[in-house]
Amino acid sequence: AGVIILPGLEIAEESFIAAGSLVSRNTKPATVYMGIPAHPIRPVSPAELLSGEEIASDTLY
């Protein structure tokens, strides 16, 4: 939803990008990214990944 990823970058498995973010560098696995430019906000725990719960609901701006 309105995310911009600059050419040549890689989005790691299980990383999450918030709406409206600009990704200007490669991401790390299991991490939430947000902002312009996108920066890591918090790691995503294995329990969150397995539960299928909404990842962004607990992320603060």
N, CA and C atoms as an extended XYZ file, in Angstrom:
183
Properties=species:S:1:pos:R:3:atomname:S:1:resname:S:1:resid:I:1 pbc="F F F"
N         0.844       -1.183        0.000 N   ALA     1
C         0.000        0.000        0.000 CA  ALA     1
C         0.883        1.238        0.000 C   ALA     1
N         1.278        1.654       -1.184 N   GLY     2
C         2.053        2.878       -1.301 CA  GLY     2
C         3.496        2.756       -0.856 C   GLY     2
N         4.041        1.542       -0.794 N   VAL     3
C         5.446        1.354       -0.423 CA  VAL     3
C         6.305        1.532       -1.671 C   VAL     3
N         7.433        2.230       -1.514 N   ILE     4
C         8.389        2.384       -2.610 CA  ILE     4
C         9.661        1.634       -2.226 C   ILE     4
N        10.103        0.730       -3.112 N   ILE     5
C        11.335       -0.029       -2.908 CA  ILE     5
C        12.288        0.367       -4.026 C   ILE     5
N        13.431        0.938       -3.661 N   LEU     6
C        14.392        1.373       -4.669 CA  LEU     6
C        14.957        0.170       -5.423 C   LEU     6
N        15.321        0.363       -6.687 N   PRO     7
C        15.804       -0.740       -7.523 CA  PRO     7
C        17.031       -1.434       -6.932 C   PRO     7
N        17.087       -2.756       -7.131 N   GLY     8
C        18.248       -3.538       -6.732 CA  GLY     8
C        18.279       -3.971       -5.286 C   GLY     8
N        17.267       -3.623       -4.516 N   LEU     9
C        17.249       -3.982       -3.097 CA  LEU     9
C        16.561       -5.321       -2.884 C   LEU     9
N        16.903       -5.958       -1.772 N   GLU    10
C        16.279       -7.227       -1.414 CA  GLU    10
C        15.497       -7.069       -0.121 C   GLU    10
N        14.266       -7.574       -0.142 N   ILE    11
C        13.426       -7.607        1.051 CA  ILE    11
C        13.564       -9.011        1.624 C   ILE    11
N        14.078       -9.112        2.837 N   ALA    12
C        14.339      -10.410        3.462 CA  ALA    12
C        13.040      -11.130        3.807 C   ALA    12
N        13.151      -12.450        3.932 N   GLU    13
C        11.991      -13.244        4.325 CA  GLU    13
C        11.495      -12.792        5.689 C   GLU    13
N        10.189      -12.771        5.832 N   GLU    14
C         9.507      -12.455        7.086 CA  GLU    14
C         9.814      -11.052        7.603 C   GLU    14
N        10.242      -10.147        6.718 N   SER    15
C        10.331       -8.748        7.125 CA  SER    15
C         9.037       -8.078        6.680 C   SER    15
N         8.616       -7.080        7.415 N   PHE    16
C         7.346       -6.407        7.177 CA  PHE    16
C         7.612       -4.929        6.948 C   PHE    16
N         7.015       -4.376        5.887 N   ILE    17
C         7.198       -2.975        5.529 CA  ILE    17
C         5.863       -2.261        5.720 C   ILE    17
N         5.860       -1.193        6.522 N   ALA    18
C         4.633       -0.441        6.785 CA  ALA    18
C         4.206        0.348        5.548 C   ALA    18
N         2.919        0.569        5.426 N   ALA    19
C         2.356        1.331        4.312 CA  ALA    19
C         2.999        2.712        4.243 C   ALA    19
N         3.264        3.173        3.027 N   GLY    20
C         3.809        4.508        2.815 CA  GLY    20
C         5.308        4.627        3.033 C   GLY    20
N         5.988        3.524        3.308 N   SER    21
C         7.426        3.567        3.582 CA  SER    21
C         8.239        3.626        2.292 C   SER    21
N         9.456        4.136        2.408 N   LEU    22
C        10.417        4.169        1.311 CA  LEU    22
C        11.602        3.307        1.720 C   LEU    22
N        11.760        2.161        1.062 N   VAL    23
C        12.846        1.236        1.396 CA  VAL    23
C        14.065        1.624        0.571 C   VAL    23
N        15.143        2.046        1.259 N   SER    24
C        16.337        2.534        0.573 CA  SER    24
C        17.557        1.652        0.813 C   SER    24
N        17.379        0.552        1.545 N   ARG    25
C        18.464       -0.413        1.751 CA  ARG    25
C        17.870       -1.786        2.006 C   ARG    25
N        18.684       -2.819        1.865 N   ASN    26
C        18.213       -4.182        2.089 CA  ASN    26
C        17.681       -4.326        3.510 C   ASN    26
N        16.690       -5.193        3.679 N   THR    27
C        16.111       -5.410        5.001 CA  THR    27
C        16.661       -6.680        5.627 C   THR    27
N        16.493       -6.796        6.943 N   LYS    28
C        16.896       -7.988        7.688 CA  LYS    28
C        15.669       -8.864        7.908 C   LYS    28
N        15.867      -10.170        8.031 N   PRO    29
C        14.732      -11.073        8.250 CA  PRO    29
C        14.005      -10.781        9.566 C   PRO    29
N        12.718      -11.067        9.572 N   ALA    30
C        11.879      -11.001       10.773 CA  ALA    30
C        12.005       -9.663       11.503 C   ALA    30
N        11.855       -8.572       10.755 N   THR    31
C        11.937       -7.227       11.321 CA  THR    31
C        10.843       -6.367       10.708 C   THR    31
N        10.271       -5.477       11.515 N   VAL    32
C         9.276       -4.518       11.037 CA  VAL    32
C        10.005       -3.230       10.663 C   VAL    32
N         9.730       -2.717        9.464 N   TYR    33
C        10.322       -1.471        8.971 CA  TYR    33
C         9.227       -0.448        8.712 C   TYR    33
N         9.568        0.825        8.942 N   MET    34
C         8.590        1.883        8.728 CA  MET    34
C         9.312        3.211        8.540 C   MET    34
N         8.721        4.086        7.745 N   GLY    35
C         9.221        5.451        7.634 CA  GLY    35
C         9.784        5.804        6.271 C   GLY    35
N        10.219        7.071        6.169 N   ILE    36
C        10.837        7.606        4.961 CA  ILE    36
C        12.147        8.263        5.391 C   ILE    36
N        13.258        7.598        5.207 N   PRO    37
C        13.412        6.241        4.691 CA  PRO    37
C        13.006        5.211        5.744 C   PRO    37
N        12.690        4.017        5.279 N   ALA    38
C        12.282        2.949        6.197 CA  ALA    38
C        13.447        2.569        7.103 C   ALA    38
N        13.156        2.436        8.385 N   HIS    39
C        14.165        2.001        9.346 CA  HIS    39
C        13.557        0.909       10.223 C   HIS    39
N        14.399        0.062       10.814 N   PRO    40
C        13.866       -1.032       11.626 CA  PRO    40
C        13.201       -0.496       12.888 C   PRO    40
N        12.006       -0.993       13.158 N   ILE    41
C        11.249       -0.570       14.336 CA  ILE    41
C        11.391       -1.582       15.462 C   ILE    41
N        11.240       -2.862       15.102 N   ARG    42
C        11.356       -3.909       16.118 CA  ARG    42
C        11.476       -5.262       15.435 C   ARG    42
N        12.043       -6.234       16.155 N   PRO    43
C        12.090       -7.592       15.611 CA  PRO    43
C        10.722       -8.255       15.724 C   PRO    43
N        10.504       -9.257       14.906 N   VAL    44
C         9.283      -10.055       14.963 CA  VAL    44
C         9.666      -11.393       15.577 C   VAL    44
N         9.023      -11.752       16.677 N   SER    45
C         9.377      -12.989       17.375 CA  SER    45
C         8.872      -14.213       16.615 C   SER    45
N         9.531      -15.354       16.814 N   PRO    46
C         9.052      -16.595       16.194 CA  PRO    46
C         7.611      -16.918       16.593 C   PRO    46
N         7.236      -16.593       17.821 N   ALA    47
C         5.865      -16.853       18.273 CA  ALA    47
C         4.861      -16.036       17.462 C   ALA    47
N         5.189      -14.781       17.155 N   GLU    48
C         4.300      -13.945       16.338 CA  GLU    48
C         4.158      -14.512       14.934 C   GLU    48
N         5.272      -14.971       14.374 N   LEU    49
C         5.231      -15.529       13.025 CA  LEU    49
C         4.369      -16.785       12.974 C   LEU    49
N         4.471      -17.618       13.991 N   LEU    50
C         3.703      -18.862       14.025 CA  LEU    50
C         2.231      -18.633       14.322 C   LEU    50
N         1.931      -17.613       15.138 N   SER    51
C         0.548      -17.388       15.553 CA  SER    51
C        -0.302      -16.777       14.446 C   SER    51
N         0.337      -16.061       13.513 N   GLY    52
C        -0.412      -15.408       12.449 CA  GLY    52
C        -1.120      -14.150       12.914 C   GLY    52
N        -0.784      -13.675       14.118 N   GLU    53
C        -1.424      -12.458       14.609 CA  GLU    53
C        -0.981      -11.256       13.793 C   GLU    53
N        -1.715      -10.190       13.933 N   GLU    54
C        -1.417       -8.975       13.178 CA  GLU    54
C        -0.127       -8.356       13.700 C   GLU    54
N         0.900       -8.305       12.878 N   ILE    55
C         2.224       -7.841       13.284 CA  ILE    55
C         2.234       -6.341       13.564 C   ILE    55
N         1.615       -5.551       12.721 N   ALA    56
C         1.688       -4.093       12.837 CA  ALA    56
C         0.841       -3.535       13.966 C   ALA    56
N        -0.056       -4.306       14.529 N   SER    57
C        -0.978       -3.768       15.527 CA  SER    57
C        -0.273       -3.310       16.794 C   SER    57
N         0.891       -3.887       17.108 N   ASP    58
C         1.606       -3.516       18.327 CA  ASP    58
C         2.750       -2.543       18.068 C   ASP    58
N         2.915       -2.098       16.839 N   THR    59
C         4.027       -1.225       16.486 CA  THR    59
C         3.646        0.227       16.740 C   THR    59
N         4.508        0.920       17.466 N   LEU    60
C         4.263        2.333       17.758 CA  LEU    60
C         4.972        3.199       16.734 C   LEU    60
N         4.394        4.347       16.436 N   TYR    61
C         5.016        5.278       15.494 CA  TYR    61
C         5.969        6.172       16.212 C   TYR    61
